[in-house]
């Protein structure tokens, strides 16, 4: 099935708020096997909303609309839909009852909230327990899903209600689709493309390349009318891609590098500790986004100054004086001393120059040392990253996590 995403809101078209909801929806739909024909961002203008909606209905199998469902005067999506699709506003008694049950007295607040209960004729509420319930309309056999603009609310409704509805709507007997997303690190996009170019000539196979920060994600889509043949072709293509990219593939679909590292650490009953300088806690942040990471992550130290490297990590003053904070010697010391202090079997360190200032001819901006203490041995690797400060920090953090992954897999 092919879909279209329409995001509504003056706050989006003015750039005051980033449109993260459409990106999330596109990722979820893509990972589930749906193709997105187009994504639009338009302001709170009823005639533009109506035009975009009618145009989408004529060319795709489903539409997702986000934003403009709230209580303020600039929330005009419902009014625009009612006008454009000739579906008069209709009071939804269930939503109205929910609103009244939450407010003790009739007042201006309740009067404003009652706007949420007026939906276009034929609307089917997705979740009446939510303040912004969201709804679905079927117009000219095309399902249209209306979600709130608030990212957390939209994401929950999309995952819990929209994706299951679409799954039941699809006619899978016409076209059997298999999809997988490979997450890679350590190879540039052009080299990945060269390694996989021959596979792109295979009939019924589509391969896509998507740079994401310092990673490259590769999508494999296999489709056909014969389920058994599609499954076999998918298995063959999956094997070819894994052979071509090898250890640069760290995970698939929604896996993050931190999740993969966590699983490896759990398997070996190890706990990781981290000493960060130039990444400023980014590695720890990536790790603690993973539910249950306390089972394998002991914690981290942000030792930005030389003083804290000495006081918290017990890095020798003489090392810092002789070699500088950004050096192989200090990277090794940071990892080894932290492991010794907290008793973890594996410890990671990062020290470098993220810029835009601070570089020298000998150590230019982007110079990063990554230290690793593991199996009672300490090693370091030198990296030269390009880009702005944020880019260098992101590349350093991901490369550091990948260093742990590769060390654990090497056994």
KEKE-3310 file (N, C-alpha, C; in steps of 0.2 Angstrom, whole numbers, plus 5000, padded with zeros to 4 digits):
npx = (5004:5002:5005:5001:5008:5002:5006:5000:5000:5004:5015:5024:5026:5032:5044:5046:5044:5050:5046:5044:5035:5030:5041:5043:5032:5034:5045:5040:5030:5037:5046:5036:5032:5026:5024:5029:5022:5022:5026:5019:5019:5009:5001:4989:4978:4962:4957:4969:4972:4961:4962:4975:4971:4961:4968:4977:4969:4965:4976:4983:4984:4981:4979:4988:4985:4991:4990:4981:4970:4966:4960:4960:4958:4965:4966:4960:4958:4947:4936:4940:4941:4927:4922:4929:4926:4913:4906:4897:4900:4898:4892:4901:4895:4901:4914:4911:4904:4915:4923:4915:4915:4927:4928:4921:4911:4901:4910:4920:4931:4927:4918:4927:4934:4924:4924:4932:4924:4917:4916:4920:4906:4904:4916:4927:4931:4948:4954:4945:4948:4959:4964:4965:4958:4959:4955:4947:4942:4933:4934:4928:4933:4945:4955:4958:4968:4967:4977:4983:4994:5003:5018:5021:5007:5003:5012:5009:4995:4997:5006:4998:4985:4984:4993:4989:4976:4979:4986:4976:4968:4975:4977:4985:4985:4987:4999:5015:5025:5041:5052:5067:5078:5094:5106:5121:5138:5153:5156:5156:5143:5144:5153:5146:5136:5143:5147:5134:5129:5127:5116:5105:5101:5093:5077:5061:5067:5071:5083:5088:5097:5101:5108:5110:5114:5129:5129:5124:5109:5102:5090:5080:5069:5058:5046:5032:5020:5019:5020:5029:5040:5044:5048:5059:5068:5070:5077:5088:5093:5095:5106:5116:5118:5122:5134:5141:5143:5147:5154:5151:5137:5128:5115:5097:5082:5073:5083:5096:5113:5117:5108:5112:5125:5122:5115:5125:5134:5126:5125:5138:5138:5143:5148:5148:5158:5160:5171:5170:5176:5177:5165:5155:5145:5137:5138:5134:5121:5115:5116:5108:5095:5091:5079:5081:5095:5102:5106:5117:5125:5136:5138:5144:5158:5160:5173:5179:5188:5206:5209:5198:5200:5211:5207:5195:5197:5210:5220:5237:5246:5258:5256:5247:5253:5265:5260:5247:5229:5222:5227:5235:5240:5233:5220:5221:5224:5213:5202:5207:5210:5197:5190:5197:5194:5180:5177:5173:5171:5174:5178:5176:5184:5184:5193:5196:5196:5183:5180:5174:5186:5203:5211:5227:5241:5247:5237:5223:5206:5194:5202:5202:5204:5200:5199:5200:5197:5198:5197:5208:5217:5222:5219:5220:5213:5215:5206:5201:5189:5177:5168:5156:5155:5145:5143:5156:5156:5145:5149:5161:5155:5146:5156:5164:5155:5154:5166:5166:5157:5163:5174:5168:5163:5174:5179)
npy = (4994:5011:5027:5044:5058:5071:5085:5097:5114:5131:5133:5124:5127:5139:5136:5136:5125:5109:5097:5083:5073:5068:5062:5052:5044:5041:5033:5022:5017:5014:5004:4994:4990:4998:5010:5027:5040:5054:5068:5081:5098:5110:5126:5132:5134:5133:5131:5126:5115:5107:5106:5099:5087:5082:5080:5070:5059:5055:5049:5040:5025:5026:5039:5050:5062:5075:5085:5101:5097:5102:5113:5127:5142:5142:5129:5120:5109:5099:5107:5111:5098:5094:5103:5101:5088:5087:5083:5086:5093:5083:5079:5070:5060:5051:5056:5069:5066:5060:5072:5080:5072:5074:5087:5097:5107:5117:5128:5141:5134:5121:5123:5127:5115:5106:5108:5098:5087:5088:5081:5077:5071:5053:5050:5039:5036:5034:5032:5034:5037:5045:5062:5070:5062:5057:5051:5041:5041:5035:5038:5038:5025:5026:5025:5037:5044:5054:5062:5069:5084:5085:5077:5065:5060:5058:5048:5037:5034:5031:5019:5011:5010:5015:5008:4994:4995:4997:4986:4976:4981:4980:4971:4958:4947:4950:4955:4950:4956:4958:4965:4973:4982:4987:4991:5000:5004:5013:5012:5022:5029:5028:5017:5007:5006:5003:4990:4983:4986:4977:4968:4976:4975:4964:4956:4961:4966:4979:4991:5002:5017:5026:5039:5042:5052:5047:5035:5023:5017:5003:4998:4983:4978:4966:4960:4952:4942:4928:4920:4911:4911:4924:4924:4915:4922:4933:4928:4924:4936:4943:4935:4938:4952:4953:4946:4954:4966:4962:4963:4977:4978:4981:4979:4976:4983:4991:4991:4999:5004:5005:4996:4984:4982:4981:4969:4960:4962:4958:4944:4940:4942:4955:4971:4988:5003:5020:5033:5049:5063:5073:5070:5073:5066:5060:5047:5040:5045:5039:5026:5025:5027:5015:5003:4995:4996:4997:4984:4981:4992:5001:5015:5032:5044:5061:5068:5082:5092:5093:5093:5086:5074:5069:5069:5062:5051:5047:5049:5051:5065:5068:5062:5069:5081:5078:5072:5078:5080:5075:5062:5046:5040:5045:5042:5028:5027:5033:5024:5012:5016:5020:5007:5000:5008:5007:4993:4986:4974:4979:4994:5010:5024:5041:5054:5070:5082:5092:5104:5120:5126:5124:5115:5109:5109:5097:5090:5091:5098:5086:5076:5061:5050:5034:5024:5007:4996:4979:4962:4962:4970:4985:4996:5007:5018:5028:5041:5052:5063:5072:5087:5097:5103:5095:5085:5078:5074:5065:5056:5051:5046:5035:5028:5024:5016:5006:5001:4994:4984:4977:4972:4963:4954:4949:4938)
npz = (5000:4997:5004:5010:5019:5029:5037:5048:5053:5058:5066:5062:5048:5050:5056:5069:5077:5075:5063:5069:5070:5057:5052:5061:5059:5045:5046:5054:5046:5034:5040:5042:5030:5021:5007:5005:4997:4997:5007:5016:5023:5029:5032:5045:5036:5030:5016:5010:5017:5014:5000:4999:5005:4997:4985:4989:4992:4979:4974:4982:4993:5007:5019:5031:5043:5052:5067:5071:5078:5090:5104:5102:5093:5081:5077:5065:5057:5058:5054:5041:5035:5035:5027:5015:5011:5012:5024:5036:5052:5067:5082:5094:5106:5115:5117:5121:5133:5140:5142:5150:5161:5166:5171:5183:5183:5172:5162:5155:5151:5149:5139:5128:5127:5122:5109:5104:5103:5092:5077:5059:5049:5050:5056:5064:5080:5087:5099:5113:5126:5126:5127:5116:5104:5091:5075:5062:5045:5031:5015:4999:4998:5003:5017:5030:5042:5056:5067:5082:5084:5093:5097:5106:5108:5095:5091:5099:5096:5082:5083:5091:5086:5072:5064:5066:5061:5047:5044:5044:5034:5022:5007:5006:4998:4985:4983:4989:5001:5007:5019:5025:5036:5036:5048:5047:5051:5050:5036:5021:5012:4998:4996:5001:4992:4981:4984:4984:4972:4961:4965:4964:4951:4951:4948:4955:4967:4978:4983:4995:5001:5015:5023:5040:5052:5057:5052:5040:5033:5026:5015:5011:5000:4995:4983:4977:4968:4971:4986:4991:4982:4984:4997:4997:4988:4996:5007:5000:4995:5007:5013:5003:5005:5019:5017:5009:5016:5029:5045:5047:5047:5061:5066:5064:5057:5070:5079:5089:5091:5104:5110:5104:5109:5122:5123:5120:5130:5141:5138:5140:5153:5158:5164:5159:5160:5157:5152:5148:5138:5127:5121:5130:5138:5129:5125:5137:5137:5125:5129:5141:5136:5132:5138:5153:5154:5165:5169:5163:5162:5171:5174:5171:5169:5166:5162:5159:5161:5164:5178:5183:5177:5183:5197:5198:5189:5192:5183:5179:5183:5177:5164:5158:5157:5149:5137:5134:5135:5125:5119:5115:5127:5137:5134:5136:5149:5155:5153:5159:5172:5176:5175:5185:5197:5198:5196:5184:5171:5158:5151:5144:5135:5129:5122:5114:5101:5098:5092:5087:5088:5095:5089:5082:5072:5073:5080:5073:5073:5076:5079:5088:5102:5106:5120:5127:5139:5142:5146:5154:5147:5139:5126:5113:5100:5086:5078:5065:5063:5053:5050:5059:5076:5083:5074:5075:5088:5088:5079:5086:5098:5092:5086:5097:5104:5094:5095:5107:5103:5093:5100:5109:5100:5094:5101)
capx = (5000:5005:5002:5004:5007:5001:5007:4997:5002:5008:5021:5028:5029:5037:5050:5046:5044:5052:5041:5047:5029:5030:5047:5042:5027:5037:5050:5036:5027:5042:5048:5031:5032:5022:5028:5026:5022:5024:5025:5018:5019:5005:4999:4982:4973:4957:4957:4975:4971:4956:4965:4980:4968:4957:4973:4980:4964:4965:4982:4986:4979:4979:4982:4989:4985:4993:4989:4975:4964:4965:4954:4961:4954:4969:4965:4955:4958:4941:4932:4942:4939:4920:4920:4931:4924:4906:4904:4895:4902:4893:4894:4902:4893:4906:4919:4908:4903:4922:4925:4911:4916:4933:4927:4915:4906:4901:4913:4923:4936:4923:4915:4932:4935:4919:4926:4935:4919:4913:4920:4916:4902:4907:4922:4927:4936:4953:4954:4941:4951:4964:4961:4964:4956:4961:4949:4948:4937:4934:4931:4929:4936:4952:4956:4961:4969:4968:4981:4985:5000:5008:5022:5019:5001:5002:5016:5005:4990:5000:5008:4993:4979:4984:4996:4985:4970:4981:4987:4969:4966:4980:4976:4991:4985:4989:5007:5018:5031:5046:5056:5072:5082:5101:5110:5128:5142:5160:5157:5153:5137:5146:5156:5141:5132:5147:5146:5128:5126:5125:5110:5100:5098:5088:5070:5057:5071:5073:5088:5089:5102:5099:5113:5107:5120:5136:5127:5120:5104:5101:5083:5079:5062:5056:5039:5029:5013:5020:5023:5035:5046:5046:5052:5066:5072:5072:5082:5095:5096:5098:5112:5121:5119:5126:5141:5144:5144:5150:5153:5148:5130:5127:5108:5092:5076:5073:5089:5101:5119:5117:5104:5116:5130:5119:5113:5132:5136:5122:5127:5144:5138:5148:5145:5152:5158:5162:5174:5169:5178:5174:5158:5151:5140:5133:5138:5130:5114:5113:5115:5102:5089:5089:5076:5085:5102:5105:5108:5124:5129:5137:5138:5150:5161:5161:5179:5181:5195:5212:5208:5193:5203:5216:5204:5190:5199:5216:5225:5243:5247:5263:5254:5243:5258:5269:5257:5241:5223:5220:5233:5234:5242:5228:5214:5222:5224:5206:5199:5210:5209:5190:5188:5200:5190:5173:5177:5169:5176:5175:5178:5177:5185:5184:5195:5197:5195:5177:5180:5177:5193:5207:5215:5233:5244:5248:5231:5218:5200:5191:5206:5198:5206:5195:5202:5196:5200:5194:5201:5214:5221:5220:5221:5217:5213:5215:5202:5200:5182:5176:5161:5155:5156:5140:5145:5161:5154:5141:5154:5165:5150:5145:5162:5166:5150:5155:5173:5164:5153:5168:5178:5165:5161:5180:5180)
capy = (5000:5018:5032:5051:5061:5078:5088:5104:5119:5137:5132:5120:5130:5145:5134:5137:5118:5104:5092:5076:5068:5065:5058:5046:5041:5038:5027:5016:5014:5011:4998:4989:4988:5003:5015:5034:5043:5061:5071:5088:5102:5116:5130:5132:5137:5128:5129:5123:5108:5103:5104:5094:5081:5079:5078:5064:5054:5053:5046:5035:5020:5029:5046:5051:5069:5076:5092:5105:5094:5104:5117:5134:5145:5141:5122:5121:5103:5096:5111:5110:5092:5094:5107:5099:5081:5087:5079:5091:5092:5079:5079:5063:5060:5048:5061:5074:5063:5060:5079:5082:5068:5076:5094:5097:5113:5120:5135:5143:5129:5115:5125:5126:5108:5103:5108:5091:5082:5089:5078:5076:5065:5047:5049:5033:5038:5029:5030:5039:5038:5050:5069:5071:5054:5055:5047:5038:5042:5031:5042:5035:5018:5027:5026:5043:5044:5060:5062:5076:5086:5083:5071:5059:5058:5055:5042:5032:5032:5028:5013:5007:5010:5016:5002:4988:4995:4997:4979:4973:4984:4978:4965:4954:4941:4953:4957:4948:4960:4957:4971:4973:4988:4985:4997:4999:5009:5012:5012:5027:5027:5026:5011:5002:5006:4999:4983:4980:4988:4971:4966:4981:4972:4958:4958:4961:4968:4986:4992:5009:5019:5031:5041:5044:5055:5045:5028:5022:5012:5000:4994:4978:4976:4960:4960:4948:4939:4922:4921:4906:4913:4930:4922:4912:4928:4938:4924:4924:4943:4944:4932:4942:4959:4951:4944:4960:4971:4959:4966:4984:4978:4980:4977:4977:4986:4996:4990:5004:5001:5004:4990:4978:4982:4979:4962:4956:4963:4953:4937:4939:4944:4960:4978:4993:5009:5025:5039:5054:5070:5077:5068:5076:5062:5058:5039:5038:5046:5034:5019:5025:5027:5008:5001:4989:4996:4996:4978:4980:4999:5003:5022:5035:5050:5066:5071:5087:5096:5089:5092:5080:5067:5067:5068:5057:5045:5045:5049:5054:5072:5068:5060:5075:5086:5076:5070:5081:5077:5071:5057:5038:5038:5048:5038:5021:5028:5035:5018:5007:5018:5019:5000:4999:5011:5004:4986:4984:4970:4982:5001:5014:5031:5045:5061:5072:5089:5092:5110:5122:5129:5120:5111:5111:5106:5090:5087:5095:5097:5080:5071:5058:5044:5030:5019:5001:4991:4973:4956:4965:4973:4991:4998:5014:5019:5035:5043:5058:5064:5078:5090:5102:5100:5090:5079:5075:5071:5060:5050:5048:5042:5029:5024:5021:5010:5000:4998:4989:4979:4973:4968:4958:4949:4946:4932)
capz = (5000:4996:5008:5010:5026:5029:5044:5048:5058:5057:5070:5058:5042:5052:5058:5076:5079:5070:5062:5070:5070:5051:5051:5065:5055:5039:5048:5056:5040:5030:5043:5042:5023:5017:5004:5006:4990:4998:5014:5015:5029:5027:5038:5047:5031:5028:5009:5008:5020:5010:4993:5000:5007:4991:4980:4992:4991:4972:4971:4986:4996:5013:5021:5038:5044:5059:5069:5070:5081:5097:5106:5101:5087:5075:5076:5060:5053:5057:5050:5034:5032:5035:5021:5009:5010:5012:5029:5041:5059:5070:5089:5096:5112:5119:5118:5125:5140:5143:5143:5155:5167:5169:5173:5188:5182:5165:5162:5148:5149:5146:5132:5123:5126:5119:5102:5103:5102:5085:5071:5053:5049:5048:5059:5069:5085:5088:5107:5116:5132:5125:5127:5108:5103:5084:5072:5055:5040:5025:5010:4993:5000:5006:5025:5032:5049:5059:5073:5085:5082:5099:5095:5110:5107:5088:5090:5103:5092:5076:5084:5094:5082:5065:5060:5066:5056:5040:5043:5042:5027:5016:5003:5005:4993:4978:4983:4995:5002:5013:5020:5031:5036:5039:5051:5047:5054:5048:5029:5018:5008:4991:4996:5002:4986:4976:4986:4983:4965:4957:4968:4962:4945:4952:4947:4961:4972:4978:4988:4996:5005:5019:5028:5046:5056:5055:5050:5034:5034:5019:5015:5006:4999:4990:4982:4971:4969:4974:4993:4992:4978:4987:5003:4995:4985:5001:5010:4996:4995:5014:5013:4999:5009:5025:5015:5006:5021:5035:5052:5047:5049:5068:5068:5058:5058:5074:5084:5090:5092:5111:5111:5102:5114:5129:5122:5120:5137:5145:5136:5143:5160:5159:5165:5155:5162:5152:5154:5142:5138:5121:5119:5135:5141:5124:5125:5142:5135:5121:5133:5146:5132:5132:5144:5156:5153:5172:5170:5160:5162:5178:5174:5167:5171:5161:5165:5154:5162:5166:5185:5184:5174:5189:5203:5197:5186:5194:5177:5182:5181:5172:5158:5155:5156:5144:5131:5133:5137:5119:5117:5116:5133:5142:5133:5139:5157:5157:5152:5164:5179:5178:5177:5192:5202:5199:5196:5179:5167:5152:5152:5137:5136:5123:5122:5108:5100:5094:5088:5081:5090:5099:5085:5080:5066:5075:5082:5071:5075:5074:5082:5094:5104:5110:5124:5129:5144:5142:5147:5158:5143:5137:5119:5110:5092:5084:5073:5062:5060:5049:5051:5064:5083:5084:5070:5078:5094:5086:5076:5091:5102:5089:5085:5103:5105:5090:5097:5112:5100:5089:5105:5111:5095:5092:5105)
cpx = (5004:5002:5005:5003:5007:5001:5004:4999:5006:5015:5026:5031:5033:5043:5051:5047:5046:5047:5044:5041:5029:5036:5046:5037:5030:5041:5046:5033:5031:5044:5043:5029:5027:5026:5025:5027:5024:5022:5024:5017:5015:5003:4992:4978:4968:4957:4963:4974:4966:4959:4970:4976:4964:4962:4976:4976:4964:4971:4986:4981:4977:4982:4982:4989:4987:4992:4982:4969:4962:4959:4955:4958:4958:4969:4959:4954:4951:4936:4934:4940:4931:4918:4922:4928:4916:4903:4903:4898:4896:4896:4895:4901:4898:4911:4917:4907:4910:4924:4922:4913:4923:4933:4920:4910:4907:4905:4916:4928:4932:4920:4920:4934:4930:4920:4929:4930:4915:4918:4916:4912:4905:4913:4922:4933:4941:4953:4951:4944:4957:4961:4960:4964:4959:4955:4951:4942:4939:4930:4933:4934:4943:4952:4960:4962:4971:4971:4983:4992:5006:5012:5020:5013:5000:5006:5012:4999:4992:5002:5002:4987:4980:4987:4992:4979:4973:4983:4981:4966:4969:4977:4982:4991:4987:4996:5010:5025:5035:5051:5061:5076:5089:5104:5117:5132:5150:5161:5153:5148:5139:5149:5151:5137:5136:5147:5140:5125:5123:5118:5104:5097:5093:5081:5066:5061:5072:5077:5089:5094:5100:5104:5109:5113:5126:5135:5124:5116:5103:5094:5083:5072:5061:5049:5037:5023:5013:5024:5029:5041:5048:5050:5059:5070:5074:5077:5089:5098:5099:5105:5118:5123:5124:5133:5145:5147:5147:5149:5151:5141:5130:5120:5104:5086:5076:5079:5093:5107:5120:5114:5108:5121:5128:5117:5120:5134:5132:5124:5133:5144:5143:5144:5150:5152:5161:5165:5174:5173:5175:5167:5153:5145:5135:5132:5133:5122:5111:5112:5109:5096:5086:5085:5080:5092:5106:5108:5115:5128:5130:5137:5144:5152:5162:5167:5182:5187:5200:5211:5204:5196:5208:5212:5199:5192:5206:5221:5231:5244:5253:5261:5251:5248:5262:5266:5250:5235:5221:5227:5231:5235:5236:5222:5215:5221:5216:5202:5201:5209:5202:5188:5191:5196:5183:5172:5173:5174:5178:5174:5180:5179:5186:5187:5197:5196:5189:5176:5175:5184:5197:5211:5222:5236:5245:5242:5225:5211:5197:5196:5203:5202:5201:5199:5197:5200:5195:5199:5208:5219:5218:5223:5217:5217:5212:5211:5202:5193:5182:5169:5162:5156:5151:5141:5150:5160:5149:5145:5158:5161:5149:5151:5165:5161:5152:5162:5171:5161:5158:5173:5175:5163:5168:5181:5176)
cpy = (5006:5023:5039:5053:5068:5081:5096:5108:5125:5136:5128:5123:5137:5143:5134:5130:5114:5099:5085:5071:5064:5060:5052:5041:5037:5032:5021:5013:5011:5004:4992:4987:4992:5008:5022:5038:5051:5063:5078:5092:5108:5119:5129:5136:5132:5126:5125:5116:5104:5101:5099:5087:5078:5076:5071:5058:5051:5049:5041:5030:5022:5035:5046:5059:5070:5084:5095:5102:5097:5109:5124:5136:5143:5133:5121:5114:5100:5101:5111:5104:5091:5098:5104:5092:5081:5083:5084:5089:5088:5078:5071:5063:5056:5052:5066:5072:5062:5067:5081:5079:5071:5083:5094:5102:5115:5127:5136:5137:5123:5117:5125:5119:5104:5103:5101:5086:5083:5087:5078:5070:5059:5045:5043:5035:5032:5027:5035:5041:5043:5057:5071:5064:5052:5051:5045:5039:5038:5035:5040:5029:5019:5029:5033:5044:5051:5060:5069:5078:5085:5077:5065:5056:5055:5049:5036:5029:5029:5021:5008:5006:5010:5010:4996:4989:4995:4990:4975:4975:4982:4972:4962:4949:4944:4954:4955:4952:4958:4963:4970:4979:4986:4991:4996:5005:5007:5012:5018:5025:5024:5019:5005:5001:5002:4991:4979:4982:4982:4968:4970:4979:4967:4960:4957:4963:4975:4987:5000:5011:5026:5033:5044:5046:5051:5037:5029:5016:5010:4996:4989:4977:4971:4960:4955:4945:4932:4922:4917:4908:4919:4929:4919:4918:4932:4934:4925:4931:4945:4941:4936:4949:4958:4949:4950:4965:4969:4962:4973:4984:4977:4978:4978:4980:4992:4996:4996:5000:5000:4997:4984:4977:4979:4971:4958:4956:4958:4946:4935:4940:4950:4967:4983:4999:5014:5031:5044:5060:5074:5076:5071:5073:5059:5050:5037:5039:5041:5027:5019:5026:5020:5006:4995:4990:4996:4989:4977:4987:5001:5011:5025:5041:5055:5070:5076:5090:5091:5088:5086:5073:5065:5065:5062:5050:5043:5045:5053:5061:5072:5066:5065:5080:5085:5075:5074:5077:5073:5068:5050:5037:5040:5043:5031:5022:5029:5028:5013:5010:5018:5012:4998:5002:5008:4997:4983:4980:4974:4990:5005:5021:5034:5052:5063:5080:5090:5099:5115:5125:5123:5115:5114:5108:5098:5086:5092:5094:5091:5074:5068:5051:5040:5024:5013:4997:4985:4967:4958:4968:4980:4993:5004:5014:5026:5036:5050:5059:5071:5081:5095:5099:5094:5084:5075:5071:5065:5054:5047:5044:5035:5025:5020:5015:5004:4997:4992:4983:4974:4969:4962:4952:4946:4939:4926)
cpz = (5000:5000:5007:5017:5025:5036:5043:5054:5056:5060:5066:5051:5044:5054:5066:5080:5074:5069:5063:5070:5063:5050:5055:5061:5049:5041:5050:5050:5036:5033:5043:5035:5018:5013:5005:5000:4991:5005:5013:5022:5026:5033:5040:5043:5029:5021:5007:5011:5016:5003:4994:5001:5001:4986:4983:4991:4984:4970:4976:4990:5003:5015:5028:5039:5051:5061:5067:5073:5088:5098:5104:5094:5080:5073:5071:5055:5052:5053:5042:5031:5031:5028:5015:5006:5010:5018:5035:5048:5063:5078:5091:5104:5117:5121:5123:5133:5144:5146:5150:5162:5170:5172:5177:5186:5174:5166:5155:5146:5146:5139:5127:5122:5122:5111:5100:5101:5095:5080:5065:5053:5046:5051:5064:5074:5086:5095:5111:5123:5132:5125:5120:5105:5096:5081:5065:5051:5034:5020:5003:4993:5002:5013:5026:5039:5051:5066:5076:5083:5087:5098:5099:5109:5100:5088:5094:5099:5085:5078:5087:5090:5074:5061:5061:5061:5049:5039:5041:5035:5021:5013:5001:5000:4986:4978:4989:4996:5008:5013:5026:5030:5040:5042:5051:5050:5052:5040:5026:5013:5001:4991:4997:4996:4981:4978:4984:4976:4961:4959:4966:4955:4945:4952:4954:4968:4972:4984:4989:5001:5008:5024:5034:5051:5053:5053:5043:5034:5027:5020:5009:5006:4993:4989:4976:4973:4972:4981:4994:4989:4982:4993:5002:4992:4991:5005:5006:4996:5002:5015:5009:5002:5015:5023:5012:5011:5028:5041:5052:5048:5057:5070:5062:5061:5064:5080:5084:5092:5100:5113:5110:5107:5120:5128:5123:5127:5142:5144:5139:5151:5162:5161:5162:5159:5157:5155:5148:5143:5133:5120:5125:5138:5136:5124:5131:5141:5130:5124:5137:5142:5131:5138:5147:5156:5160:5173:5167:5160:5169:5179:5170:5171:5166:5164:5159:5155:5165:5174:5186:5182:5180:5195:5203:5194:5188:5188:5180:5179:5176:5165:5154:5153:5150:5137:5129:5134:5131:5116:5118:5123:5138:5140:5136:5147:5159:5158:5158:5171:5181:5180:5183:5197:5203:5198:5190:5174:5160:5153:5145:5139:5129:5125:5116:5107:5095:5090:5090:5082:5094:5095:5084:5074:5067:5077:5080:5074:5072:5076:5088:5095:5108:5113:5126:5133:5144:5142:5150:5153:5141:5131:5118:5103:5091:5078:5071:5059:5057:5051:5057:5071:5084:5080:5073:5084:5093:5083:5081:5096:5099:5088:5091:5105:5101:5091:5102:5108:5096:5094:5107:5106:5093:5095:5102)
residu = (UNK:UNK:UNK:UNK:UNK:UNK:UNK:UNK:UNK:UNK:UNK:UNK:UNK:UNK:UNK:UNK:UNK:UNK:UNK:UNK:UNK:UNK:UNK:UNK:UNK:UNK:UNK:UNK:UNK:UNK:UNK:UNK:UNK:UNK:UNK:UNK:UNK:UNK:UNK:UNK:UNK:UNK:UNK:UNK:UNK:UNK:UNK:UNK:UNK:UNK:UNK:UNK:UNK:UNK:UNK:UNK:UNK:UNK:UNK:UNK:UNK:UNK:UNK:UNK:UNK:UNK:UNK:UNK:UNK:UNK:UNK:UNK:UNK:UNK:UNK:UNK:UNK:UNK:UNK:UNK:UNK:UNK:UNK:UNK:UNK:UNK:UNK:UNK:UNK:UNK:UNK:UNK:UNK:UNK:UNK:UNK:UNK:UNK:UNK:UNK:UNK:UNK:UNK:UNK:UNK:UNK:UNK:UNK:UNK:UNK:UNK:UNK:UNK:UNK:UNK:UNK:UNK:UNK:UNK:UNK:UNK:UNK:UNK:UNK:UNK:UNK:UNK:UNK:UNK:UNK:UNK:UNK:UNK:UNK:UNK:UNK:UNK:UNK:UNK:UNK:UNK:UNK:UNK:UNK:UNK:UNK:UNK:UNK:UNK:UNK:UNK:UNK:UNK:UNK:UNK:UNK:UNK:UNK:UNK:UNK:UNK:UNK:UNK:UNK:UNK:UNK:UNK:UNK:UNK:UNK:UNK:UNK:UNK:UNK:UNK:UNK:UNK:UNK:UNK:UNK:UNK:UNK:UNK:UNK:UNK:UNK:UNK:UNK:UNK:UNK:UNK:UNK:UNK:UNK:UNK:UNK:UNK:UNK:UNK:UNK:UNK:UNK:UNK:UNK:UNK:UNK:UNK:UNK:UNK:UNK:UNK:UNK:UNK:UNK:UNK:UNK:UNK:UNK:UNK:UNK:UNK:UNK:UNK:UNK:UNK:UNK:UNK:UNK:UNK:UNK:UNK:UNK:UNK:UNK:UNK:UNK:UNK:UNK:UNK:UNK:UNK:UNK:UNK:UNK:UNK:UNK:UNK:UNK:UNK:UNK:UNK:UNK:UNK:UNK:UNK:UNK:UNK:UNK:UNK:UNK:UNK:UNK:UNK:UNK:UNK:UNK:UNK:UNK:UNK:UNK:UNK:UNK:UNK:UNK:UNK:UNK:UNK:UNK:UNK:UNK:UNK:UNK:UNK:UNK:UNK:UNK:UNK:UNK:UNK:UNK:UNK:UNK:UNK:UNK:UNK:UNK:UNK:UNK:UNK:UNK:UNK:UNK:UNK:UNK:UNK:UNK:UNK:UNK:UNK:UNK:UNK:UNK:UNK:UNK:UNK:UNK:UNK:UNK:UNK:UNK:UNK:UNK:UNK:UNK:UNK:UNK:UNK:UNK:UNK:UNK:UNK:UNK:UNK:UNK:UNK:UNK:UNK:UNK:UNK:UNK:UNK:UNK:UNK:UNK:UNK:UNK:UNK:UNK:UNK:UNK:UNK:UNK:UNK:UNK:UNK:UNK:UNK:UNK:UNK:UNK:UNK:UNK:UNK:UNK:UNK:UNK:UNK:UNK:UNK:UNK:UNK:UNK:UNK:UNK:UNK:UNK:UNK:UNK:UNK:UNK:UNK:UNK:UNK:UNK:UNK:UNK:UNK:UNK:UNK:UNK:UNK:UNK:UNK:UNK:UNK:UNK:UNK:UNK:UNK:UNK:UNK:UNK:UNK:UNK:UNK:UNK:UNK:UNK:UNK:UNK:UNK)
# end
